[in-house]
């Protein structure tokens, strides 16, 4: 998963939903640990502005 920074409002919804704790909100930036992420797409489904892309 990748974050479209033009769309992302840094609300943190994706951080809370990730079952593998692969997403962090650090200083107004969403970081996705690609080693932890297994592509379940829960973050994409919960994002209110559709900022997460494959």
Jmol script that loads the backbone (N, CA, C; Angstrom):
load data "model"
ATOM      1  N   UNK A   1       0.836  -1.179   0.000  1.00  0.00           N
ATOM      2  CA  UNK A   1       0.000   0.000   0.000  1.00  0.00           C
ATOM      3  C   UNK A   1       0.878   1.239   0.000  1.00  0.00           C
ATOM      4  N   UNK A   2       0.356   2.274  -0.640  1.00  0.00           N
ATOM      5  CA  UNK A   2       1.041   3.557  -0.689  1.00  0.00           C
ATOM      6  C   UNK A   2       0.059   4.656  -0.318  1.00  0.00           C
ATOM      7  N   UNK A   3       0.579   5.742   0.219  1.00  0.00           N
ATOM      8  CA  UNK A   3      -0.246   6.870   0.629  1.00  0.00           C
ATOM      9  C   UNK A   3      -0.147   7.970  -0.426  1.00  0.00           C
ATOM     10  N   UNK A   4      -1.299   8.400  -0.906  1.00  0.00           N
ATOM     11  CA  UNK A   4      -1.354   9.549  -1.803  1.00  0.00           C
ATOM     12  C   UNK A   4      -1.361  10.781  -0.903  1.00  0.00           C
ATOM     13  N   UNK A   5      -0.226  11.454  -0.816  1.00  0.00           N
ATOM     14  CA  UNK A   5      -0.086  12.580   0.108  1.00  0.00           C
ATOM     15  C   UNK A   5      -0.916  13.790  -0.306  1.00  0.00           C
ATOM     16  N   UNK A   6      -1.355  13.849  -1.540  1.00  0.00           N
ATOM     17  CA  UNK A   6      -2.214  14.948  -1.984  1.00  0.00           C
ATOM     18  C   UNK A   6      -3.631  14.805  -1.434  1.00  0.00           C
ATOM     19  N   UNK A   7      -4.039  13.570  -1.138  1.00  0.00           N
ATOM     20  CA  UNK A   7      -5.376  13.302  -0.620  1.00  0.00           C
ATOM     21  C   UNK A   7      -5.402  13.140   0.901  1.00  0.00           C
ATOM     22  N   UNK A   8      -4.325  12.629   1.469  1.00  0.00           N
ATOM     23  CA  UNK A   8      -4.289  12.263   2.886  1.00  0.00           C
ATOM     24  C   UNK A   8      -4.456  13.476   3.801  1.00  0.00           C
ATOM     25  N   UNK A   9      -5.369  13.350   4.762  1.00  0.00           N
ATOM     26  CA  UNK A   9      -5.589  14.396   5.750  1.00  0.00           C
ATOM     27  C   UNK A   9      -4.957  14.053   7.096  1.00  0.00           C
ATOM     28  N   UNK A  10      -4.235  12.930   7.166  1.00  0.00           N
ATOM     29  CA  UNK A  10      -3.530  12.492   8.358  1.00  0.00           C
ATOM     30  C   UNK A  10      -4.452  12.336   9.559  1.00  0.00           C
ATOM     31  N   UNK A  11      -5.629  11.755   9.321  1.00  0.00           N
ATOM     32  CA  UNK A  11      -6.611  11.558  10.397  1.00  0.00           C
ATOM     33  C   UNK A  11      -6.225  10.398  11.312  1.00  0.00           C
ATOM     34  N   UNK A  12      -5.445   9.450  10.794  1.00  0.00           N
ATOM     35  CA  UNK A  12      -4.998   8.319  11.601  1.00  0.00           C
ATOM     36  C   UNK A  12      -5.940   7.130  11.619  1.00  0.00           C
ATOM     37  N   UNK A  13      -7.012   7.167  10.843  1.00  0.00           N
ATOM     38  CA  UNK A  13      -7.960   6.039  10.817  1.00  0.00           C
ATOM     39  C   UNK A  13      -7.265   4.754  10.395  1.00  0.00           C
ATOM     40  N   UNK A  14      -6.369   4.845   9.451  1.00  0.00           N
ATOM     41  CA  UNK A  14      -5.662   3.669   8.946  1.00  0.00           C
ATOM     42  C   UNK A  14      -4.721   3.087  10.001  1.00  0.00           C
ATOM     43  N   UNK A  15      -4.176   3.948  10.842  1.00  0.00           N
ATOM     44  CA  UNK A  15      -3.260   3.503  11.892  1.00  0.00           C
ATOM     45  C   UNK A  15      -3.988   2.583  12.868  1.00  0.00           C
ATOM     46  N   UNK A  16      -5.177   2.989  13.266  1.00  0.00           N
ATOM     47  CA  UNK A  16      -5.936   2.227  14.256  1.00  0.00           C
ATOM     48  C   UNK A  16      -6.516   0.921  13.757  1.00  0.00           C
ATOM     49  N   UNK A  17      -6.716   0.805  12.450  1.00  0.00           N
ATOM     50  CA  UNK A  17      -7.368  -0.390  11.898  1.00  0.00           C
ATOM     51  C   UNK A  17      -6.371  -1.492  11.502  1.00  0.00           C
ATOM     52  N   UNK A  18      -5.118  -1.151  11.346  1.00  0.00           N
ATOM     53  CA  UNK A  18      -4.134  -2.123  10.847  1.00  0.00           C
ATOM     54  C   UNK A  18      -3.879  -3.233  11.871  1.00  0.00           C
ATOM     55  N   UNK A  19      -4.202  -4.487  11.515  1.00  0.00           N
ATOM     56  CA  UNK A  19      -4.028  -5.594  12.455  1.00  0.00           C
ATOM     57  C   UNK A  19      -2.567  -5.983  12.674  1.00  0.00           C
ATOM     58  N   UNK A  20      -1.679  -5.525  11.811  1.00  0.00           N
ATOM     59  CA  UNK A  20      -0.257  -5.876  11.914  1.00  0.00           C
ATOM     60  C   UNK A  20       0.600  -4.707  12.407  1.00  0.00           C
ATOM     61  N   UNK A  21      -0.066  -3.608  12.795  1.00  0.00           N
ATOM     62  CA  UNK A  21       0.650  -2.414  13.273  1.00  0.00           C
ATOM     63  C   UNK A  21       1.724  -1.971  12.281  1.00  0.00           C
ATOM     64  N   UNK A  22       1.375  -1.997  11.006  1.00  0.00           N
ATOM     65  CA  UNK A  22       2.315  -1.638   9.943  1.00  0.00           C
ATOM     66  C   UNK A  22       2.250  -0.161   9.574  1.00  0.00           C
ATOM     67  N   UNK A  23       1.302   0.570  10.152  1.00  0.00           N
ATOM     68  CA  UNK A  23       1.107   1.967   9.776  1.00  0.00           C
ATOM     69  C   UNK A  23       1.302   2.854  11.002  1.00  0.00           C
ATOM     70  N   UNK A  24       2.072   3.921  10.815  1.00  0.00           N
ATOM     71  CA  UNK A  24       2.310   4.883  11.885  1.00  0.00           C
ATOM     72  C   UNK A  24       2.092   6.298  11.373  1.00  0.00           C
ATOM     73  N   UNK A  25       1.625   7.154  12.250  1.00  0.00           N
ATOM     74  CA  UNK A  25       1.498   8.579  11.959  1.00  0.00           C
ATOM     75  C   UNK A  25       2.645   9.270  12.695  1.00  0.00           C
ATOM     76  N   UNK A  26       3.611   9.755  11.917  1.00  0.00           N
ATOM     77  CA  UNK A  26       4.799  10.378  12.482  1.00  0.00           C
ATOM     78  C   UNK A  26       4.935  11.789  11.921  1.00  0.00           C
ATOM     79  N   UNK A  27       4.778  12.781  12.792  1.00  0.00           N
ATOM     80  CA  UNK A  27       4.938  14.187  12.409  1.00  0.00           C
ATOM     81  C   UNK A  27       4.186  14.535  11.124  1.00  0.00           C
ATOM     82  N   UNK A  28       2.878  14.319  11.136  1.00  0.00           N
ATOM     83  CA  UNK A  28       2.012  14.628   9.987  1.00  0.00           C
ATOM     84  C   UNK A  28       2.420  13.890   8.712  1.00  0.00           C
ATOM     85  N   UNK A  29       2.861  12.658   8.879  1.00  0.00           N
ATOM     86  CA  UNK A  29       3.206  11.815   7.735  1.00  0.00           C
ATOM     87  C   UNK A  29       2.825  10.379   8.079  1.00  0.00           C
ATOM     88  N   UNK A  30       2.164   9.721   7.151  1.00  0.00           N
ATOM     89  CA  UNK A  30       1.807   8.322   7.336  1.00  0.00           C
ATOM     90  C   UNK A  30       2.954   7.457   6.810  1.00  0.00           C
ATOM     91  N   UNK A  31       3.444   6.581   7.660  1.00  0.00           N
ATOM     92  CA  UNK A  31       4.514   5.667   7.280  1.00  0.00           C
ATOM     93  C   UNK A  31       3.947   4.247   7.264  1.00  0.00           C
ATOM     94  N   UNK A  32       4.160   3.527   6.170  1.00  0.00           N
ATOM     95  CA  UNK A  32       3.720   2.134   6.066  1.00  0.00           C
ATOM     96  C   UNK A  32       4.950   1.239   5.986  1.00  0.00           C
ATOM     97  N   UNK A  33       5.066   0.334   6.938  1.00  0.00           N
ATOM     98  CA  UNK A  33       6.169  -0.623   6.967  1.00  0.00           C
ATOM     99  C   UNK A  33       5.809  -1.763   6.014  1.00  0.00           C
ATOM    100  N   UNK A  34       6.446  -1.769   4.871  1.00  0.00           N
ATOM    101  CA  UNK A  34       6.118  -2.754   3.832  1.00  0.00           C
ATOM    102  C   UNK A  34       6.483  -4.178   4.238  1.00  0.00           C
ATOM    103  N   UNK A  35       7.368  -4.330   5.217  1.00  0.00           N
ATOM    104  CA  UNK A  35       7.725  -5.665   5.703  1.00  0.00           C
ATOM    105  C   UNK A  35       6.597  -6.245   6.558  1.00  0.00           C
ATOM    106  N   UNK A  36       5.918  -5.385   7.320  1.00  0.00           N
ATOM    107  CA  UNK A  36       4.815  -5.827   8.172  1.00  0.00           C
ATOM    108  C   UNK A  36       3.495  -5.944   7.420  1.00  0.00           C
ATOM    109  N   UNK A  37       3.282  -5.082   6.439  1.00  0.00           N
ATOM    110  CA  UNK A  37       2.022  -5.056   5.692  1.00  0.00           C
ATOM    111  C   UNK A  37       1.860  -6.318   4.861  1.00  0.00           C
ATOM    112  N   UNK A  38       0.711  -6.952   4.997  1.00  0.00           N
ATOM    113  CA  UNK A  38       0.429  -8.176   4.230  1.00  0.00           C
ATOM    114  C   UNK A  38      -0.688  -7.969   3.210  1.00  0.00           C
ATOM    115  N   UNK A  39      -1.077  -6.707   2.988  1.00  0.00           N
ATOM    116  CA  UNK A  39      -2.025  -6.390   1.930  1.00  0.00           C
ATOM    117  C   UNK A  39      -3.475  -6.723   2.209  1.00  0.00           C
ATOM    118  N   UNK A  40      -3.906  -6.655   3.451  1.00  0.00           N
ATOM    119  CA  UNK A  40      -5.299  -6.978   3.779  1.00  0.00           C
ATOM    120  C   UNK A  40      -6.270  -5.897   3.295  1.00  0.00           C
ATOM    121  N   UNK A  41      -5.772  -4.681   3.085  1.00  0.00           N
ATOM    122  CA  UNK A  41      -6.523  -3.543   2.551  1.00  0.00           C
ATOM    123  C   UNK A  41      -7.574  -2.972   3.498  1.00  0.00           C
ATOM    124  N   UNK A  42      -7.526  -3.315   4.768  1.00  0.00           N
ATOM    125  CA  UNK A  42      -8.446  -2.711   5.730  1.00  0.00           C
ATOM    126  C   UNK A  42      -8.233  -1.205   5.792  1.00  0.00           C
ATOM    127  N   UNK A  43      -6.990  -0.785   5.690  1.00  0.00           N
ATOM    128  CA  UNK A  43      -6.678   0.647   5.730  1.00  0.00           C
ATOM    129  C   UNK A  43      -7.310   1.373   4.545  1.00  0.00           C
ATOM    130  N   UNK A  44      -7.268   0.742   3.397  1.00  0.00           N
ATOM    131  CA  UNK A  44      -7.855   1.333   2.190  1.00  0.00           C
ATOM    132  C   UNK A  44      -9.368   1.464   2.337  1.00  0.00           C
ATOM    133  N   UNK A  45      -9.982   0.454   2.930  1.00  0.00           N
ATOM    134  CA  UNK A  45     -11.434   0.463   3.118  1.00  0.00           C
ATOM    135  C   UNK A  45     -11.890   1.525   4.116  1.00  0.00           C
ATOM    136  N   UNK A  46     -11.082   1.784   5.150  1.00  0.00           N
ATOM    137  CA  UNK A  46     -11.483   2.709   6.206  1.00  0.00           C
ATOM    138  C   UNK A  46     -11.151   4.162   5.877  1.00  0.00           C
ATOM    139  N   UNK A  47     -10.246   4.400   4.957  1.00  0.00           N
ATOM    140  CA  UNK A  47      -9.796   5.766   4.655  1.00  0.00           C
ATOM    141  C   UNK A  47     -10.946   6.626   4.115  1.00  0.00           C
ATOM    142  N   UNK A  48     -11.273   7.717   4.814  1.00  0.00           N
ATOM    143  CA  UNK A  48     -12.413   8.547   4.413  1.00  0.00           C
ATOM    144  C   UNK A  48     -12.176   9.378   3.148  1.00  0.00           C
ATOM    145  N   UNK A  49     -10.906   9.500   2.742  1.00  0.00           N
ATOM    146  CA  UNK A  49     -10.594  10.317   1.555  1.00  0.00           C
ATOM    147  C   UNK A  49      -9.940   9.508   0.437  1.00  0.00           C
ATOM    148  N   UNK A  50      -9.963   8.182   0.558  1.00  0.00           N
ATOM    149  CA  UNK A  50      -9.392   7.278  -0.449  1.00  0.00           C
ATOM    150  C   UNK A  50      -7.947   7.620  -0.788  1.00  0.00           C
ATOM    151  N   UNK A  51      -7.139   7.831   0.253  1.00  0.00           N
ATOM    152  CA  UNK A  51      -5.740   8.218   0.054  1.00  0.00           C
ATOM    153  C   UNK A  51      -4.786   7.038  -0.037  1.00  0.00           C
ATOM    154  N   UNK A  52      -5.279   5.839   0.234  1.00  0.00           N
ATOM    155  CA  UNK A  52      -4.408   4.664   0.176  1.00  0.00           C
ATOM    156  C   UNK A  52      -4.619   3.924  -1.137  1.00  0.00           C
ATOM    157  N   UNK A  53      -3.494   3.613  -1.767  1.00  0.00           N
ATOM    158  CA  UNK A  53      -3.521   2.982  -3.087  1.00  0.00           C
ATOM    159  C   UNK A  53      -2.593   1.777  -3.103  1.00  0.00           C
ATOM    160  N   UNK A  54      -2.873   0.860  -4.004  1.00  0.00           N
ATOM    161  CA  UNK A  54      -2.015  -0.336  -4.140  1.00  0.00           C
ATOM    162  C   UNK A  54      -0.843  -0.054  -5.028  1.00  0.00           C
TER     163      UNK A  54
END
end "model"
wireframe off; spacefill off
backbone 0.3
color backbone group
